């Protein structure tokens, strides 16, 4: 049996190796195709090295352009490759343009399509990720859902065939990563030993392309740092470019506000676990924070991880400066105990279940 796996962005780099390993144990051959969607060294090459991702058989180097252009170029190249290699199925992860391009190409070529992390919904069709999720789930032949709520979302849309509740691959990865890394060493190398700090990550188009939203978030970061809170802000390339359009960053920086280049995966996990709070618009980081015991403030109007908001672990704060600052100071200065869910994301064996199901059904 031969599968083609299509990846292109950070969340996919993280999930791929543990699933690839389980596929190999099941005797399934895998061809890895990297679209090139994320091209920054620390956002791609370092992830490949740290997570032992095999060298892709194909790299499309498609890393620029608006959504339509980027997705269209991927479609053209992926069609050529899939026609050439004729896999028994195509695996896609998550909700990026790489996901959508892989899904559409496989479906049009009548190759069975596998969607890992199916069924997530924010119910905001203004988000490109939401469009990608809905379309991919609609045309997938095998849907691997991380949670019971994801299963319910699919049922509401009439998607019930070949839907499997396997748990979250990210939990598998997290458990393995924590056994590998030395958190104290990473903190020391980043000048954060014995420091209380807030970690900030902002990259979604709804915040970076809307300069009003970005200004409010940036203003909240400055205010928190001036309140004496140490801020560590690994700046996504898109975010840095937009910030420079918005303000003179050098004038805003102070001793408590640290803007740093994008971090490696191991560094991010160490900082997420050690921070007192994370301010993030990333769906993946919200979930990683939960696994690691760190609460998140989300400068968005909605999230695909609704259950974590419902139980009070994470909080939606829109992009209002005062709301972000007030909520951040409350958690930073006097965090409240929040009860975690029992096995909501599975037991850390999602990748094993996925490989086994594919072996049995293809």
C-alpha positions as CSV (number, residue, x, y, z in Angstrom):
1,X,0.0,0.0,0.0
2,X,1.3,3.5,-0.9
3,X,0.0,6.8,0.5
4,X,0.9,10.4,-0.4
5,X,1.0,12.9,2.5
6,X,0.7,16.6,1.7
7,X,2.1,19.1,4.2
8,X,3.2,22.8,4.1
9,X,2.7,24.5,7.4
10,X,3.9,24.3,11.0
11,X,1.0,22.3,12.5
12,X,1.4,19.7,9.7
13,X,5.2,19.5,10.3
14,X,4.5,18.7,13.9
15,X,1.9,16.0,13.4
16,X,3.4,14.2,10.4
17,X,6.4,12.3,11.8
18,X,4.5,10.4,14.5
19,X,1.8,9.3,12.0
20,X,4.5,8.5,9.4
21,X,6.2,6.2,11.9
22,X,2.9,4.3,12.6
23,X,2.2,3.9,8.9
24,X,5.7,2.4,8.5
25,X,5.0,0.0,11.3
26,X,1.8,-1.1,9.5
27,X,3.9,-1.8,6.3
28,X,2.4,1.3,4.5
29,X,4.8,3.1,2.2
30,X,4.5,6.9,2.3
31,X,5.5,9.6,-0.2
32,X,5.9,13.0,1.4
33,X,5.0,16.2,-0.6
34,X,5.9,19.6,0.9
35,X,4.1,22.5,-0.8
36,X,6.5,25.0,0.7
37,X,3.7,27.1,2.2
38,X,5.9,28.0,5.2
39,X,9.3,29.0,4.0
40,X,11.0,30.7,7.0
41,X,14.0,28.6,8.2
42,X,12.8,28.4,11.8
43,X,9.3,27.6,10.6
44,X,10.3,24.8,8.3
45,X,13.8,23.5,8.2
46,X,14.3,23.5,12.0
47,X,11.0,21.7,12.5
48,X,12.1,19.0,10.0
49,X,15.4,18.5,11.9
50,X,14.0,18.5,15.4
51,X,11.0,16.2,14.7
52,X,13.0,13.8,12.4
53,X,10.7,14.4,9.5
54,X,12.0,12.5,6.5
55,X,13.1,14.5,3.5
56,X,10.1,15.1,1.2
57,X,10.2,13.3,-2.1
58,X,8.7,16.4,-3.6
59,X,9.0,20.1,-2.6
60,X,6.9,22.6,-4.6
61,X,8.4,25.8,-3.1
62,X,5.1,27.6,-3.4
63,X,5.3,30.1,-0.6
64,X,3.8,33.4,-1.8
65,X,0.7,34.9,-3.4
66,X,-2.8,35.5,-2.3
67,X,-5.0,32.6,-1.3
68,X,-6.4,32.0,-4.8
69,X,-3.0,32.2,-6.5
70,X,-1.2,30.1,-3.9
71,X,-3.9,27.4,-3.9
72,X,-4.1,27.4,-7.7
73,X,-0.4,26.9,-8.2
74,X,-0.5,24.0,-5.7
75,X,-3.3,22.4,-7.5
76,X,-1.4,22.4,-10.8
77,X,1.7,20.9,-9.3
78,X,0.0,18.4,-7.1
79,X,-2.1,17.0,-10.0
80,X,1.1,16.3,-11.9
81,X,2.7,14.5,-9.0
82,X,-0.4,12.4,-8.0
83,X,-1.0,11.4,-11.6
84,X,2.6,10.2,-11.7
85,X,2.8,8.3,-8.4
86,X,-0.8,7.0,-8.3
87,X,-1.1,6.5,-4.5
88,X,-3.8,4.4,-2.8
89,X,-4.9,7.4,-0.8
90,X,-3.9,11.0,0.0
91,X,-3.5,12.2,3.6
92,X,-4.0,15.9,4.5
93,X,-3.9,17.6,7.9
94,X,-5.8,20.5,9.4
95,X,-7.0,23.6,7.6
96,X,-4.3,25.4,5.5
97,X,-4.2,26.2,1.8
98,X,-2.0,23.1,1.4
99,X,-4.8,21.0,3.0
100,X,-7.4,22.4,0.6
101,X,-5.2,22.0,-2.5
102,X,-4.3,18.4,-1.6
103,X,-8.0,17.6,-0.9
104,X,-9.3,19.1,-4.2
105,X,-6.6,17.4,-6.2
106,X,-7.1,14.0,-4.7
107,X,-10.9,14.2,-5.0
108,X,-10.9,15.3,-8.7
109,X,-8.5,12.4,-9.5
110,X,-10.8,10.0,-7.6
111,X,-8.0,9.1,-5.1
112,X,-9.4,8.2,-1.6
113,X,-8.9,11.3,0.6
114,X,-8.0,11.1,4.3
115,X,-8.5,14.2,6.5
116,X,-6.7,14.1,9.9
117,X,-8.2,16.7,12.4
118,X,-11.6,16.6,10.8
119,X,-14.8,18.2,12.2
120,X,-13.4,21.3,13.8
121,X,-15.6,24.4,13.4
122,X,-15.3,28.0,14.4
123,X,-18.5,28.9,12.4
124,X,-16.9,32.0,11.0
125,X,-16.8,31.7,7.2
126,X,-14.8,34.9,7.0
127,X,-11.8,32.8,8.1
128,X,-10.0,31.1,5.2
129,X,-9.2,28.2,7.6
130,X,-12.9,27.6,8.1
131,X,-13.6,27.4,4.4
132,X,-10.7,25.0,4.0
133,X,-12.0,22.7,6.8
134,X,-15.6,22.6,5.6
135,X,-14.7,21.8,2.0
136,X,-12.1,19.2,2.9
137,X,-14.5,17.4,5.3
138,X,-17.2,17.4,2.7
139,X,-15.1,15.6,0.0
140,X,-13.1,13.3,2.3
141,X,-13.4,9.5,2.2
142,X,-11.9,8.9,5.7
143,X,-12.3,11.5,8.5
144,X,-10.3,11.2,11.7
145,X,-11.8,13.5,14.3
146,X,-9.9,14.5,17.5
147,X,-12.9,15.0,19.8
148,X,-16.5,14.0,20.4
149,X,-17.5,17.6,19.5
150,X,-15.9,17.3,16.1
151,X,-17.9,14.2,15.5
152,X,-21.1,16.1,16.4
153,X,-20.2,18.9,14.1
154,X,-19.8,16.5,11.2
155,X,-23.2,14.8,12.0
156,X,-24.9,18.2,11.9
157,X,-23.6,18.6,8.4
158,X,-24.7,15.1,7.4
159,X,-21.2,13.7,7.3
160,X,-21.3,10.3,9.0
161,X,-19.7,7.7,6.7
162,X,-16.1,6.6,7.6
163,X,-15.9,9.1,10.5
164,X,-13.6,7.9,13.3
165,X,-13.1,9.3,16.7
166,X,-9.4,8.7,17.3
167,X,-8.2,11.4,19.6
168,X,-5.8,14.2,18.8
169,X,-2.4,13.5,17.1
170,X,-1.0,16.6,18.9
171,X,-1.4,14.9,22.2
172,X,0.7,12.0,20.9
173,X,3.4,14.4,19.8
174,X,3.3,16.4,23.0
175,X,3.8,13.4,25.2
176,X,6.8,12.3,23.1
177,X,8.3,15.8,23.0
178,X,8.2,16.3,26.8
179,X,10.3,13.2,27.1
180,X,12.9,14.6,24.7
181,X,13.5,18.2,25.7
182,X,15.3,19.8,28.6
183,X,13.1,22.8,29.5
184,X,15.5,24.4,32.0
185,X,18.3,24.5,29.4
186,X,16.0,26.1,26.8
187,X,14.8,28.7,29.2
188,X,18.4,29.5,30.3
189,X,19.5,29.9,26.7
190,X,16.6,32.3,26.0
191,X,17.4,34.3,29.2
192,X,14.2,33.2,30.9
193,X,15.4,31.1,33.8
194,X,13.4,31.9,36.9
195,X,11.3,34.5,35.0
196,X,7.6,35.0,35.1
197,X,6.5,35.9,31.6
198,X,3.6,36.1,29.1
199,X,4.1,34.4,25.7
200,X,2.5,36.2,22.7
201,X,1.9,34.7,19.2
202,X,-0.1,36.5,16.5
203,X,-0.3,35.5,12.9
204,X,-3.8,35.1,11.6
205,X,-4.8,37.2,8.7
206,X,-7.9,38.6,10.5
207,X,-5.5,40.2,12.9
208,X,-2.4,41.0,10.8
209,X,-4.3,42.3,7.7
210,X,-6.7,44.4,9.8
211,X,-4.4,47.1,11.1
212,X,-7.0,48.3,13.6
213,X,-7.0,44.8,15.2
214,X,-3.3,44.6,15.1
215,X,-2.9,48.0,16.7
216,X,-5.2,47.1,19.6
217,X,-3.2,43.9,20.2
218,X,0.1,45.6,20.0
219,X,-1.1,48.4,22.3
220,X,-2.1,45.8,24.9
221,X,1.3,44.1,24.7
222,X,3.0,47.5,25.3
223,X,0.7,48.3,28.2
224,X,1.3,45.0,29.9
225,X,5.1,45.4,29.5
226,X,4.8,48.9,31.1
227,X,2.9,47.3,34.0
228,X,6.1,45.4,34.6
229,X,5.1,42.1,33.0
230,X,7.8,40.4,31.0
231,X,6.5,39.8,27.4
232,X,8.2,37.3,25.0
233,X,6.8,37.7,21.5
234,X,8.2,35.4,18.8
235,X,7.2,37.4,15.7
236,X,5.8,35.7,12.7
237,X,7.2,37.2,9.4
238,X,3.7,38.3,8.3
239,X,3.1,40.0,11.7
240,X,6.5,41.8,11.7
241,X,5.9,43.2,8.2
242,X,2.5,44.5,9.3
243,X,3.8,46.0,12.6
244,X,6.4,47.9,10.7
245,X,3.6,49.5,8.6
246,X,1.7,50.4,11.7
247,X,4.3,51.8,14.1
248,X,7.9,52.6,14.8
249,X,8.7,49.3,16.7
250,X,12.0,50.5,18.1
251,X,10.2,53.4,19.9
252,X,7.7,51.0,21.5
253,X,10.3,48.5,22.8
254,X,11.2,48.5,26.4
255,X,13.2,46.4,28.8
256,X,10.2,44.1,29.5
257,X,9.1,43.6,25.9
258,X,11.2,41.1,24.0
259,X,10.5,40.7,20.3
260,X,12.4,37.6,19.1
261,X,12.5,35.7,15.7
262,X,10.3,32.6,15.3
263,X,11.3,29.9,17.6
264,X,11.9,26.2,17.0
265,X,9.3,23.7,18.0
266,X,11.2,22.5,21.1
267,X,11.7,26.1,22.2
268,X,8.0,27.0,21.7
269,X,6.9,24.0,23.8
270,X,9.3,24.9,26.6
271,X,8.1,28.5,26.6
272,X,4.4,27.6,26.4
273,X,4.8,25.2,29.4
274,X,6.8,27.7,31.4
275,X,4.8,30.9,30.8
276,X,2.2,32.1,33.2
277,X,-0.2,32.9,30.3
278,X,-0.3,32.7,26.5
279,X,-1.9,35.4,24.3
280,X,-2.4,33.8,20.9
281,X,-4.7,33.7,17.9
282,X,-3.3,30.2,16.9
283,X,-5.6,27.3,17.2
284,X,-2.7,24.9,17.7
285,X,-1.1,26.9,20.4
286,X,-4.4,27.1,22.3
287,X,-4.5,23.4,22.4
288,X,-0.8,23.0,23.2
289,X,-1.2,25.4,26.1
290,X,-4.0,23.2,27.5
291,X,-1.9,20.1,27.2
292,X,0.9,21.9,29.0
293,X,-1.2,23.4,31.7
294,X,-1.0,27.0,30.5
295,X,-4.1,29.1,30.0
296,X,-4.6,31.2,26.9
297,X,-6.3,34.5,26.0
298,X,-7.5,34.5,22.4
299,X,-7.8,37.9,20.5
300,X,-10.5,36.6,18.2
301,X,-14.3,36.5,18.2
302,X,-14.4,32.7,18.0
303,X,-12.3,29.6,18.2
304,X,-12.4,26.1,16.7
305,X,-11.5,24.8,20.2
306,X,-14.8,25.9,21.8
307,X,-14.8,23.3,24.6
308,X,-11.7,24.9,26.2
309,X,-13.5,28.2,26.3
310,X,-16.6,26.6,27.7
311,X,-14.8,25.1,30.7
312,X,-13.0,28.4,31.4
313,X,-9.5,27.3,30.5
314,X,-9.2,29.7,27.6
315,X,-10.9,33.0,27.1
316,X,-12.0,34.9,24.0
317,X,-11.1,38.6,24.5
318,X,-11.7,40.0,20.9
319,X,-9.0,42.5,20.0
320,X,-10.0,45.1,22.6
321,X,-6.9,46.5,24.4
322,X,-8.5,47.0,27.8
323,X,-10.1,43.5,27.7
324,X,-6.8,41.9,26.9
325,X,-4.8,43.8,29.5
326,X,-7.4,43.3,32.3
327,X,-7.8,39.6,31.6
328,X,-4.1,39.1,31.3
329,X,-3.3,40.8,34.6
330,X,-6.0,38.8,36.4
331,X,-4.5,35.5,35.3
332,X,-0.9,36.6,35.6
333,X,-1.3,38.0,39.2
334,X,-3.8,35.6,40.7
335,X,-4.6,32.6,38.5
336,X,-7.6,30.5,39.4
337,X,-7.8,26.8,39.4
338,X,-9.7,25.4,36.4
339,X,-10.6,21.7,36.2
340,X,-9.4,20.0,33.1
341,X,-11.4,17.6,31.0
342,X,-10.9,13.8,31.3
343,X,-9.5,12.2,28.1
344,X,-11.3,14.8,25.9
345,X,-8.4,14.6,23.4
346,X,-7.9,10.9,23.7
347,X,-5.1,8.9,25.4
348,X,-2.1,9.7,23.2
349,X,-2.6,6.9,20.7
350,X,-4.4,8.7,17.9
351,X,-1.6,8.1,15.3
352,X,-1.6,4.3,16.0
353,X,-5.4,4.2,15.5
354,X,-5.2,6.1,12.3
355,X,-2.6,3.8,10.8
356,X,-4.5,0.7,11.9
357,X,-7.8,1.9,10.4
358,X,-6.1,2.8,7.1
359,X,-4.4,-0.6,6.9
360,X,-7.8,-2.4,7.5
361,X,-9.9,-0.3,5.1
362,X,-7.7,0.5,2.1
